[in-house]
């Protein structure tokens, strides 16, 4: 199912001509909150049940995987944001990001779908302080056009470049 989501977006089935001004975000769940990741940064979605542990890395780095010859660090997004417990890998999904030819896998509780947001539906983030989660939010997506309870939910839009810098700084 997750490959079908990405394939539809890449072939243009998920966006009509009128939606050209929209940005698309892959939505995922972490705890009770929903997050959005710019679909252009997503390489693939994977199930990961095992990783190779690496000693002396940040606690949120669960290990690495070999992805077709590339060694990809696997980061537990919940631990990165300060959640107390790691996500069980056998129940989680990993969103593999490819940003500036660097890859990282983000472990999340689940992947939902792709949401297209117009610029007016993306609000600037509130001042959330210096905690990891506050600096990683680039905006708040509002989906209030549908009028139903789910449509009124906000989507926390992640700053992928910030996340990649944070992981890279811990590794160097």
Backbone torsions as a table, in degrees:
resi	resn	phi	psi	omega
1	UNK	NA	-41.1	-176.7
2	UNK	-67.6	-35.1	176.6
3	UNK	-65.8	-35.0	178.5
4	UNK	-63.6	-37.1	178.0
5	UNK	-61.3	-50.5	-178.7
6	UNK	-66.1	-40.5	179.8
7	UNK	-62.1	-42.3	179.9
8	UNK	-61.6	-40.6	179.7
9	UNK	-67.8	-44.1	-176.3
10	UNK	-69.5	-29.1	179.2
11	UNK	-89.0	-4.3	176.8
12	UNK	90.2	0.4	-179.7
13	UNK	-66.7	-26.4	-177.1
14	UNK	-85.2	-2.4	-177.2
15	UNK	-138.0	127.7	175.9
16	UNK	-88.1	169.2	-179.0
17	UNK	-59.0	-34.8	-179.9
18	UNK	-69.4	-15.6	-177.8
19	UNK	-97.1	13.7	-177.4
20	UNK	-60.1	-30.4	-178.9
21	UNK	-82.6	0.7	-179.2
22	UNK	-89.5	152.3	172.1
23	UNK	-105.7	141.4	-178.0
24	UNK	-106.5	139.0	-178.0
25	UNK	-129.5	133.3	171.0
26	UNK	-78.2	126.9	-178.5
27	UNK	-97.3	142.3	179.0
28	UNK	-141.3	164.7	-176.8
29	UNK	-117.4	141.7	175.1
30	UNK	-145.8	113.5	-171.8
31	UNK	65.8	-134.0	179.0
32	UNK	-95.8	-0.6	-175.7
33	UNK	-99.4	154.1	177.2
34	UNK	-111.8	136.0	-177.7
35	UNK	-120.2	155.8	176.3
36	UNK	-123.1	137.9	178.2
37	UNK	-123.9	129.9	179.5
38	UNK	-50.9	120.6	-174.7
39	UNK	-61.6	-25.5	-179.6
40	UNK	-69.6	-17.2	179.2
41	UNK	-93.0	-8.8	-174.8
42	UNK	-89.2	124.2	176.3
43	UNK	-88.7	-46.0	179.4
44	UNK	-165.5	168.4	176.5
45	UNK	-118.8	131.7	-174.9
46	UNK	-134.1	155.8	165.3
47	UNK	-92.8	136.9	-179.9
48	UNK	-131.6	116.4	179.3
49	UNK	-104.9	-17.3	179.8
50	UNK	-143.2	144.9	174.0
51	UNK	-132.5	158.7	172.9
52	UNK	-88.8	116.8	-178.5
53	UNK	-68.7	145.6	178.4
54	UNK	-123.8	125.3	-178.7
55	UNK	-72.2	152.9	172.3
56	UNK	61.0	41.3	173.3
57	UNK	-113.6	170.7	178.5
58	UNK	-57.6	147.6	-176.6
59	UNK	-59.6	-25.7	-179.2
60	UNK	-82.5	-9.2	174.9
61	UNK	-86.1	108.4	-175.7
62	UNK	-76.6	-20.4	-178.4
63	UNK	148.6	-157.2	180.0
64	UNK	-133.1	158.0	171.7
65	UNK	-128.1	158.9	173.6
66	UNK	-98.4	112.0	-178.3
67	UNK	-110.6	94.2	-178.9
68	UNK	49.7	46.8	176.5
69	UNK	92.1	-7.6	177.5
70	UNK	-104.2	132.1	176.9
71	UNK	-85.6	119.7	-173.5
72	UNK	-117.8	121.4	174.3
73	UNK	-68.8	141.7	179.7
74	UNK	-110.4	117.7	-174.6
75	UNK	-110.6	127.9	175.1
76	UNK	-81.4	107.8	-175.6
77	UNK	-61.7	-34.6	178.1
78	UNK	-63.1	-46.3	178.1
79	UNK	-64.6	-38.3	177.8
80	UNK	-60.2	-36.2	-179.7
81	UNK	-87.2	2.8	175.8
82	UNK	93.7	11.2	174.9
83	UNK	-64.9	146.6	-173.3
84	UNK	-74.0	-29.0	-174.7
85	UNK	-119.2	143.3	175.1
86	UNK	-70.5	153.4	175.6
87	UNK	-75.7	136.5	175.5
88	UNK	-66.8	121.7	-175.1
89	UNK	-60.2	-35.7	-177.0
90	UNK	-68.5	-15.1	179.4
91	UNK	-110.4	-0.8	-172.9
92	UNK	-104.7	172.1	172.9
93	UNK	-121.2	155.1	175.4
94	UNK	-119.1	128.2	175.4
95	UNK	-98.2	113.3	-179.3
96	UNK	-88.6	118.3	179.2
97	UNK	-98.3	147.0	174.0
98	UNK	-129.4	104.9	-176.8
99	UNK	-124.9	117.4	179.6
100	UNK	52.7	45.9	176.8
101	UNK	63.9	21.6	172.6
102	UNK	-118.9	137.0	-178.2
103	UNK	-114.7	148.8	173.0
104	UNK	-151.1	144.5	176.1
105	UNK	-103.8	126.6	177.8
106	UNK	-101.0	120.6	178.1
107	UNK	-84.2	125.1	179.7
108	UNK	-131.2	163.2	-178.7
109	UNK	-68.7	-32.2	179.5
110	UNK	-172.8	156.6	177.2
111	UNK	-111.0	135.0	-175.7
112	UNK	-100.7	-81.3	-175.7
113	UNK	-157.2	-167.8	177.3
114	UNK	-110.0	132.1	-179.5
115	UNK	-117.9	131.9	175.9
116	UNK	-99.8	127.4	-179.4
117	UNK	-122.5	133.9	172.2
118	UNK	-77.5	160.0	-178.0
119	UNK	-56.9	-36.7	-179.3
120	UNK	-71.1	-13.2	177.3
121	UNK	-91.1	0.0	179.4
122	UNK	-111.1	113.7	-179.2
123	UNK	-98.8	151.4	176.9
124	UNK	-64.7	150.9	-179.9
125	UNK	-71.6	149.4	174.6
126	UNK	-73.2	164.1	175.7
127	UNK	-70.3	112.1	-175.7
128	UNK	-112.6	9.9	177.6
129	UNK	84.6	-165.1	-173.3
130	UNK	-100.0	7.9	178.3
131	UNK	-68.8	158.4	-175.5
132	UNK	-54.5	-43.2	-177.3
133	UNK	-67.3	-38.2	-178.7
134	UNK	-63.3	-41.1	-179.3
135	UNK	-76.3	-19.9	-176.8
136	UNK	-88.4	-6.0	-179.1
137	UNK	-94.6	120.2	179.5
138	UNK	-96.4	-13.6	179.2
139	UNK	178.6	174.1	178.1
140	UNK	-120.3	119.6	177.2
141	UNK	-88.4	132.3	177.9
142	UNK	-112.3	132.9	-178.5
143	UNK	-117.5	49.9	-173.0
144	UNK	-85.1	1.9	-175.0
145	UNK	-71.3	-25.2	-173.6
146	UNK	-79.7	-24.6	177.7
147	UNK	85.0	-9.9	177.6
148	UNK	-91.2	170.8	-175.5
149	UNK	-60.7	-42.0	-180.0
150	UNK	-67.7	-35.6	-178.2
151	UNK	-67.6	-22.2	-179.9
152	UNK	-85.9	-0.4	-177.7
153	UNK	-69.9	150.6	175.1
154	UNK	-96.2	151.0	-179.2
155	UNK	-120.9	121.7	178.6
156	UNK	-80.2	115.4	-176.1
157	UNK	-90.6	121.4	-174.5
158	UNK	-84.2	142.1	174.1
159	UNK	-88.2	96.7	-174.9
160	UNK	-62.1	-38.2	-179.9
161	UNK	-63.8	-39.2	176.7
162	UNK	-63.0	-45.0	179.4
163	UNK	-61.0	-43.1	179.8
164	UNK	-64.8	-40.9	177.5
165	UNK	-61.6	-42.9	-178.6
166	UNK	-61.9	-44.9	179.2
167	UNK	-66.0	-43.5	-179.1
168	UNK	-63.1	-40.9	179.9
169	UNK	-62.5	-37.5	179.5
170	UNK	-70.6	-27.0	-176.5
171	UNK	-84.8	-24.0	-175.0
172	UNK	-93.3	NA	NA
